[in-house]
């Protein structure tokens, strides 16, 4: 039996040329999330977000052709919001897994997002903490920073294209 994974924490900061209100909407409205969420080469076929304390967040990422042999693989994430302060703070506890391999690939995490206005732009800080990960989730845990970095780049491109 593999030893339990120690907690892993990742903190990322970015500044976007958009208002906190705009960034907040893009982070909490399903029709916006579907356009930028996740690392490169994924689509979001399903997304439900109820941004209130106790509300649900459910996002399914699906690998597209750019992921080669992983094409069609789905990674659902289901959680609930623990902090919701419109246009400034959002936190949720969630479980994510590879469809069909839930038992061995589940990752339990807390994600915190804070938005701060700075000279007409928005500084975001993301803190993601993995509390528990199944033995089959090692690759996902190791790639967490890479995935979040791509996701934040995609959000920047999305915000820029909307201007």
N, C-alpha and C positions, 0 to 999 in steps of 0.2 A: 504494500500500500504506500502511495506517495505521501510525503509529509504535506501538511496544510501550507498553502502559500502565505507568505507574510504579506501584510498590507502594502500596497503600492500606491504612491501618490504622484500626481502629475499636476503642475501648475503652468498655465500658458497665459500670456497677455498679448493683446493686439489692440491697435487703434484703427477705427474705421471712420471714413469720411461720411458719416450719417448721424442723425440724431439718435439719442437713446430710445426714443419712441419708435423710430423706424426699425432699429436693430431688435427691439423687444418684439414688435409685430412679426418680424421675420423668424424669430425664435419660438413664437407661440401660436402661429396660425398654420394649420396643416397645409393649406395651398401654397404657402411660402416655403415651409420646411421641405416639402417634396422637391423643390427646385435646387436645393443646395446641401442638404444633410448628407453626412457620411463621407468616407474617403473617396478618392477617384474610382471610377469604374463601377459605381453602384447606382441603382435607381431606387426610388422609394415607392413601392406599389401600395402600401397601406400606411396611414398616419392618422392618429387620433390624439388630440391634445385638449385637455380641460384645465387651463391654467388657474387653478384655485387650490388652496391647501386641501389635500385629500383627493384632488382631481387626478385623473388618469393621463399618463403619457404612454402611447403605444406607437412604435415606429418599426417598420420592417424594411431592412436593407436587403436588396437582391443584387447579386453579382451580374454585371452585363458581360458582353463578349470580350471586353478589355481585360477581364480576369481569367481568360483562357479556360483551363479545366474547371475552374470554380463557377463558370457561367450557370446561372439558375439557382445557385446556393442562396438560401435565405437566412438572415440573421435577425430574428425578432428581438425587440427590447420592450419590456413592460415594466412600468413603474408608477409611482404616485408622487405628487408634488408635496413637499414639506415646508417650503418657504415660497411665497409669491408676493412680491412687492413690485407692482407694475412699473415698468421702465427703469428698474434699478437692481432687483435681486430675484433669482429663481434658483430653487434647489429641488432635486428629486432623488429618491432612492429607486433603483431599478435592477432588474435582472435581464441579462442578454444571453443568447445562446445560438447555436447553430441548429437550424431546423432538422429534426430527425435524430439529433444527438444531444438532447437537452440535459440528460443526466450528467454526461461527462464534460460538457462544454459551458455550463452556466457560469457566468461572471456576475457577482453581486457588487454593485457600486453605488456611490453617492456622487452626484455631479452638482457643483455649485457654480452659478454664473452671476457675476456682478457687472453692472454697467455704470460708468461714470462719465459725465459730460466734461470735456476738456476743450475749450476754445472752439466750440461748435462741432466737435467730433466726439466720438464715443470710444472710450477705453473699456475693453472688456477683459475680465479676468475669469478664467475657468480653472476650477480646482476639481479634479476627478480623483476619487479614492476607491480603489478596488479592495473590498473587504474579504472576498472569498472567490476562488476560481477553481473550477473542476480541472482534473488532470489533462483533459483534451483542449483546454483553453490557453495553454502556454503561449502559442504563437500570437493569439489575439492580445494577450497581456503585454508581450514583448513589443508588439506593433502599435500599442496604444498612442504613444506620442506621435508617431508617423501618421496614424489615422486622424487624430485630432488636428494636426498641423494641416493636412490636406483639406479637412472639413472647414477650417477657419479660412484657408485660401479660397475655397469655393464660395464661402459666405462673402468674402471681400469682392470676388468677381461678380457675384449676384447683386450686391449693393451698388457696385460701380455701373453695372449694366442698366440698373433702374434709373440712374440719374439722367 
